[in-house]
Amino acid sequence: MSVEDPTAARDAQEEPHPTQGLDDTVHQRVRLGILTVAREADRVEFGFLKKELAVTDGNLSRHLKVLEESGMITVEKGYAGRRPRTWVTLTREGAQALDAELRALRALVLRLETPRPPVPGTP
């Protein structure tokens, strides 16, 4: 489908396109995975995240740093017995960002699954 005048198509819609609700920080596959796994538990251990998301230590560390700097997670370092451990906890801001991302994804799916009348100016 092509739209000759994007402004006309935008004006024909009352709401912004659902993709405008996607957050680049959250939407990245590994970060979305971190947030969803953290939502499922009170606190999640680094090694569990690494295994669940099939990423390397360095890759996971980088994504955790981005989320921590964004205020979406807290990272706690400590020990389990004598072994060093890193735990991740979802913050209120992270939960809100994840909820907003899920709403945007649901709206996008709904938009694609719901028949719509043709947009004026499109073939």
C-alpha positions in Angstrom: 0.0 0.0 0.0 1.4 3.4 -0.9 0.3 6.7 0.4 0.9 9.6 -2.0 0.3 12.3 0.6 1.4 11.1 4.1 -0.2 14.2 5.7 -3.6 13.3 4.2 -3.2 9.8 5.6 -2.2 11.1 9.0 -5.1 13.6 9.0 -7.5 10.7 8.2 -6.5 8.9 11.4 -7.6 10.2 14.7 -4.8 8.6 16.7 -1.1 8.5 16.0 0.3 5.3 14.5 0.9 2.7 17.2 4.6 2.5 16.4 4.9 6.0 17.7 4.2 4.5 21.2 7.2 2.2 21.0 10.1 3.1 23.2 13.5 2.4 21.5 15.1 1.7 24.9 12.5 -0.9 25.8 11.8 -2.3 22.3 15.2 -3.7 21.7 14.9 -7.6 22.0 17.3 -8.2 24.9 16.1 -5.2 26.9 12.5 -6.2 26.4 13.4 -9.7 27.5 15.1 -8.3 30.6 12.1 -6.2 31.6 9.6 -9.1 31.0 11.6 -11.6 32.9 12.1 -9.1 35.8 8.4 -8.5 35.8 7.8 -12.2 36.3 9.9 -12.3 39.5 10.7 -10.0 42.4 14.4 -10.2 41.6 16.2 -12.1 38.9 19.8 -13.3 38.8 22.3 -12.4 36.1 23.0 -16.0 35.2 19.4 -16.8 34.8 18.9 -13.8 32.5 21.9 -14.8 30.5 20.6 -18.3 29.9 17.0 -17.3 29.3 17.9 -14.6 26.8 20.8 -16.6 25.1 23.3 -13.7 25.4 26.9 -13.3 26.4 28.0 -11.8 29.7 29.2 -8.6 28.0 26.1 -8.2 25.9 23.8 -8.7 28.9 25.9 -6.3 31.0 25.7 -3.6 28.4 21.9 -3.9 28.1 21.6 -3.9 31.9 23.6 -0.7 32.0 21.3 1.0 29.5 18.2 0.0 31.5 19.8 1.0 34.8 20.8 4.4 33.5 17.2 4.8 32.2 15.9 4.1 35.7 14.0 1.0 34.6 15.9 -1.5 36.7 18.1 -1.6 39.7 21.2 -3.8 39.8 22.3 -5.2 43.1 25.6 -7.0 43.6 26.2 -9.3 46.5 27.1 -12.9 47.4 25.2 -16.2 47.6 27.5 -18.0 50.0 31.0 -17.1 48.8 30.0 -16.7 45.1 29.5 -13.2 43.7 26.0 -12.6 42.3 24.2 -9.8 40.4 20.5 -9.4 40.8 18.1 -7.3 38.7 14.9 -5.7 40.0 12.3 -3.9 37.9 11.6 -0.3 39.1 8.2 1.4 39.0 9.5 3.4 36.0 10.5 0.2 34.3 7.1 -1.4 34.9 5.4 1.7 33.5 7.6 1.6 30.4 6.9 -2.1 29.9 3.2 -1.5 30.3 3.3 1.3 27.7 5.3 -0.9 25.3 2.8 -3.7 25.6 -0.1 -1.3 25.0 1.6 0.0 21.8 2.2 -3.5 20.6 -1.4 -4.5 21.3 -2.6 -1.5 19.4 -0.4 -2.3 16.5 -1.6 -5.9 16.4 -5.3 -4.7 16.7 -4.7 -2.3 13.9 -3.4 -5.0 11.6 -6.1 -7.5 12.5 -9.1 -5.1 12.3 -10.4 -4.4 8.8 -10.2 -0.6 8.0 -11.9 1.4 5.3 -9.4 2.5 2.6 -7.5 5.7 3.3 -8.4 8.5 0.8 -5.7 9.0 -1.8 -4.5 5.4 -1.7 -4.9 2.9 -4.5 
